[in-house]
């Protein structure tokens, strides 16, 4: 039987941030250059993370996504991919990456058993990429996507955070780029979480606006109806090309949310908007058994009542969720720490 929270939502998806480090400084995630990083000694080794995955599978988790920071910065991450891929309970193992290191690692990830790959890419323009990420390396990301396609990851998903006045004029360009690799582009509404300290309502391009702009170019667009807890609503163009929209800001999907987040140092968060987590590292390193940790997870999830995105939507005077000072005081509040 699945483990249900107070709203009857099962625990099925686990996102694991294997590192808080990143090699980009995206404006909507890491607007500064200096950060308080997690202490090295607190970072869980692969064996510890693997044991926690076993505890989660005892509660019904069968989908795992590896994130960061940038997960490919974690040394020998392919070894961890293999450890998780070999678990019979895991039906889906995915990774979200910025793509910078994929040229060298795509084949290793495929050989290790990674099922799916998502690459974050917000622009196809070199100058704009440099402005958004403060790194001049768009060519490396594009080469990484090509290498991933060559390694057999099909379809690749491409995640694009859409921001008004920044990259919202590239919607068609992203669809056309995705066609080259039969990739599914997923447009993400700009969210007011973590390092998005400059977030404002007028920078959000809504799901409705995205569909309208694409329809003006492509004509009829049909929504693909599905009974799924996946965050993206999926749509099809007349020629069958599929794209997705993650509308967490204007149309939250809290009612179907079955995912939780684990940081590289073992903090477990029940909601992307949660400010307080459960310290699983302490339980691990104090000698708690698999059954004891699973019971801790079960009790925590059973009491879960989080509906963070819906609560934020209801706020009349909505501004960025966190200030820079709050983020400096607690690095666990950063999206590059908890895996977005």
C-alpha positions in Angstrom: 0.0 0.0 0.0 1.3 3.5 -0.8 2.1 5.9 2.0 -0.5 8.7 1.9 -0.3 12.3 3.3 -3.3 14.2 4.9 -4.7 14.9 1.4 -4.4 11.4 0.2 -1.3 12.1 -1.9 1.1 9.1 -2.2 4.9 9.4 -1.9 6.2 8.2 -5.2 8.8 10.6 -6.5 12.1 11.4 -4.8 14.4 14.2 -6.1 18.0 13.8 -4.8 20.3 16.8 -4.9 23.7 15.1 -5.1 25.6 18.3 -4.7 24.9 22.0 -4.0 27.7 23.2 -6.2 27.0 24.6 -9.7 29.2 25.8 -12.6 26.6 28.4 -13.7 25.1 31.4 -11.9 21.7 31.7 -13.5 19.9 34.9 -12.5 16.7 33.2 -11.4 18.5 30.7 -9.2 21.9 32.0 -8.2 21.9 35.8 -8.7 25.1 36.3 -6.7 28.6 35.0 -7.0 29.4 34.2 -3.3 27.5 31.5 -1.5 27.6 29.6 1.8 28.2 26.0 0.6 27.3 22.9 2.6 30.2 21.6 4.7 32.1 18.8 2.9 31.8 16.6 5.9 28.1 16.8 5.9 27.7 15.6 2.4 26.3 12.0 2.3 28.4 9.4 0.5 26.9 7.3 -2.2 26.3 4.3 0.2 24.4 6.6 2.6 22.3 8.0 -0.2 21.6 4.5 -1.5 20.5 3.4 1.9 18.1 6.3 2.1 16.7 5.4 -1.3 16.0 1.9 0.0 14.1 3.5 2.9 12.0 5.5 0.5 11.3 2.6 -1.7 9.9 0.8 1.4 7.2 3.5 1.4 6.4 3.2 -2.3 8.9 5.5 -4.0 9.6 4.1 -7.5 10.8 7.2 -9.3 14.1 9.0 -8.6 15.5 12.2 -10.2 19.1 13.2 -9.6 19.6 17.0 -9.5 22.0 19.6 -7.9 23.3 22.2 -8.1 24.8 20.6 -11.1 24.8 16.8 -10.5 27.6 16.1 -13.0 30.0 18.0 -10.7 29.7 15.2 -8.2 32.8 13.0 -8.6 32.0 9.6 -10.2 28.3 10.3 -10.2 27.9 7.5 -12.8 28.7 5.0 -9.9 25.7 6.3 -8.0 23.5 6.1 -11.1 24.4 2.4 -11.3 23.7 1.9 -7.7 20.2 3.3 -8.0 19.5 1.8 -11.5 20.2 -1.7 -10.1 17.4 -1.4 -7.5 14.4 -3.5 -8.6 12.0 -1.1 -7.0 13.1 1.9 -9.1 11.0 2.0 -12.3 12.2 5.4 -13.5 15.6 7.1 -13.0 16.2 10.5 -14.4 18.6 13.4 -14.2 18.3 17.1 -14.6 21.6 18.8 -15.7 22.7 22.1 -17.2 24.5 20.1 -19.9 27.9 21.6 -19.6 29.6 18.3 -18.8 27.5 16.0 -20.9 29.9 15.7 -23.8 32.3 13.8 -21.6 29.7 12.0 -19.5 26.6 11.1 -21.6 27.8 7.7 -22.6 28.9 6.9 -19.1 25.5 7.8 -17.8 23.8 5.7 -20.4 26.0 2.7 -19.6 25.3 3.1 -15.9 21.6 2.7 -16.5 20.2 6.2 -16.4 16.7 6.1 -18.0 16.0 9.7 -18.9 17.8 13.0 -19.2 16.5 16.6 -18.9 18.7 19.5 -19.9 18.1 23.0 -18.6 18.4 25.6 -21.5 16.8 29.0 -21.3 18.1 30.6 -24.5 19.7 29.8 -27.8 21.5 33.2 -28.1 25.1 33.3 -27.0 25.0 36.9 -25.6 21.7 36.2 -23.8 23.1 32.9 -22.3 26.1 34.8 -21.0 23.9 37.5 -19.4 21.6 34.9 -17.8 24.3 32.5 -16.5 27.3 34.8 -16.3 29.2 32.1 -18.2 30.1 32.1 -21.9 29.5 28.4 -22.6 26.4 28.0 -24.7 28.3 25.9 -27.2 29.2 23.4 -24.6 25.5 22.9 -23.6 24.5 22.5 -27.2 27.3 20.0 -27.8 26.2 18.1 -24.6 22.7 17.8 -25.9 24.0 16.4 -29.2 26.2 13.9 -27.3 23.3 12.8 -25.2 21.2 12.1 -28.3 24.2 10.2 -29.7 24.4 8.2 -26.5 20.8 7.0 -26.9 18.8 9.3 -24.6 15.6 9.7 -26.5 13.5 11.7 -26.1 15.6 14.3 -24.2 13.6 16.9 -22.4 14.7 20.5 -22.5 13.6 22.7 -19.6 13.2 26.5 -20.3 12.4 29.0 -17.6 10.4 31.7 -19.4 10.8 35.3 -18.2 9.0 38.3 -19.6 11.4 40.7 -21.3 14.2 38.3 -21.1 13.7 35.2 -23.3 9.9 35.1 -23.9 10.6 35.9 -27.6 12.3 32.5 -28.1 9.4 30.2 -27.6 9.2 29.2 -31.3 13.0 29.0 -31.5 13.1 26.5 -28.7 10.4 24.4 -30.2 12.3 24.3 -33.5 15.6 23.5 -31.8 13.9 20.6 -30.0 12.7 19.2 -33.3 16.4 18.5 -34.2 16.6 15.8 -31.6 12.9 14.9 -31.2 13.3 16.5 -27.8 10.3 17.6 -25.7 10.6 21.2 -24.7 9.0 22.1 -21.4 8.4 25.8 -20.7 8.5 26.6 -17.0 6.8 29.6 -15.4 9.2 31.8 -13.5 8.8 30.8 -9.8 9.3 32.8 -6.7 11.5 30.3 -4.8 15.1 30.1 -3.5 17.5 32.4 -5.2 14.8 34.1 -7.3 15.2 37.2 -5.1 14.3 39.5 -8.0 11.1 37.7 -8.9 8.0 39.8 -9.6 4.5 39.0 -11.0 5.2 41.1 -14.1 8.1 38.8 -15.1 5.9 35.7 -15.2 4.8 34.5 -18.6 1.8 32.3 -17.9 0.7 29.0 -19.3 -2.1 30.7 -21.1 0.2 33.3 -22.6 2.7 30.7 -23.8 -0.1 28.6 -25.5 -1.5 31.7 -27.1 1.8 32.9 -28.5 2.7 29.5 -29.9 -0.8 29.1 -31.4 -0.4 32.4 -33.2 2.6 30.9 -35.0 1.7 27.3 -35.4 -2.1 27.3 -35.4 -4.2 24.8 -33.6 -2.7 23.4 -30.4 -4.3 20.5 -28.5 -3.8 19.6 -24.9 -2.9 16.0 -24.3 -5.2 14.8 -21.5 -3.6 12.3 -19.1 -4.2 11.0 -15.6 -0.7 11.8 -14.3 1.1 13.4 -11.4 3.8 14.8 -13.7 4.3 18.5 -13.2 4.0 19.4 -16.9 0.8 19.8 -18.9 1.5 18.4 -22.4 0.4 19.8 -25.7 0.6 18.8 -29.3 1.0 20.9 -32.4 -0.9 20.0 -35.6 2.1 18.0 -36.9 2.4 15.9 -33.7 5.2 17.8 -32.1 4.8 17.7 -28.3 5.8 20.3 -25.8 5.0 20.8 -22.1 4.3 23.7 -19.7 5.0 23.6 -16.0 2.6 26.2 -14.6 3.6 26.1 -10.9 3.1 29.8 -10.5 -0.4 30.4 -12.1 -1.9 26.9 -12.0 -0.3 24.9 -9.2 -0.5 21.2 -9.2 -0.3 20.7 -5.4 -3.3 18.4 -5.3 -1.4 15.8 -7.3 2.1 16.4 -5.9 3.7 13.1 -5.0 7.3 14.3 -4.8 9.8 15.1 -2.0 13.3 16.5 -2.0 16.5 15.3 -0.4 19.6 17.5 -0.2 23.2 16.2 -0.5 23.6 16.5 3.2 20.5 14.6 4.0 17.8 17.2 4.7 14.4 16.0 3.5 11.8 18.6 2.4 8.1 17.8 1.8 7.5 20.8 -0.5 9.5 23.0 -2.8 8.3 26.0 -0.7 9.0 24.4 2.7 11.4 26.3 5.0 11.9 23.5 7.5 13.0 19.9 6.7 13.8 16.7 8.4 17.4 15.8 9.2 18.0 12.3 7.9 21.7 12.5 8.1 21.5 12.6 11.9 19.4 9.4 11.8 21.8 7.7 9.5 24.9 8.6 11.3 23.5 7.8 14.7 23.0 4.2 13.7 19.3 4.1 13.0 18.2 1.0 11.1 16.5 1.0 7.7 13.2 0.1 9.4 13.6 3.0 11.9 14.4 5.5 9.2 11.5 4.2 7.0 9.2 4.7 10.0 10.4 8.3 10.4 9.7 8.9 6.8 6.3 7.3 7.0 5.2 9.4 10.0 6.5 12.6 8.4 4.7 12.0 5.1 1.5 10.9 6.8 1.4 14.3 8.5 2.2 16.3 5.3 -0.3 19.0 4.6 1.9 21.2 2.4 0.3 23.1 -0.5 3.0 25.7 -0.9 2.4 26.9 -4.5 -1.4 27.2 -3.9 -0.9 29.2 -0.8 1.5 31.5 -2.6 -1.0 32.0 -5.4 -3.6 33.2 -2.9 -1.4 35.9 -1.6 -2.4 39.4 -2.8 0.9 41.2 -2.1 3.1 38.5 -3.6 6.8 39.2 -3.8 9.9 37.0 -3.9 9.6 34.3 -1.2 13.0 34.9 0.3 15.5 37.7 0.7 19.3 37.4 0.1 19.9 37.7 3.9 17.6 34.7 4.6 19.4 32.6 2.0 22.8 33.5 3.5 21.6 32.5 6.9 20.3 29.1 5.7 21.8 27.7 2.5 19.2 24.9 2.6 16.6 27.4 1.3 18.5 27.7 -2.0 17.1 25.9 -5.0 20.7 24.8 -6.0 20.8 23.0 -2.6 17.4 21.3 -2.6 17.2 20.5 -6.3 14.4 22.8 -7.6 
